[in-house]
């Protein structure tokens, strides 16, 4: 691992357990979309089409910044 990268979630890595989490989907139809769950003050996000795939974990501050960017169109395709 690059020694210059700061891992701000090192203290919770391996401690957070999302296996029993209640996942909330981003879509109201039958197509899988992004899913989020709240565990121990953190927010997990995964691809609903691949629930056993990678899981992103956000602090509340990171989540707020992500949502604000999404609302502002920061992630819209050009």
C-alpha positions, 0 to 999 in steps of 0.5 A: 500500500502507498505509504502516502495514502491516509486511511481514515477508516482504518479503525473500523475496517473489519469491525463494521458488519453489513451482513444483516443491514437493511439495504435501501434501494435507489430505484422503485422498479425491478431493475437493481440500482445503487443500495445504501445501508446505515451501520454504526454511524457509517453509510455503506453503498453497493451495486444492487446488481452485485450485492456480494461485490465491492462495498464503499463505506462513507463517514457521515461527512463524506456522505453529505458531500457526496449527496450535495455533489450529486444534487449539484450535478457533479456526477452527471454525464457531459 
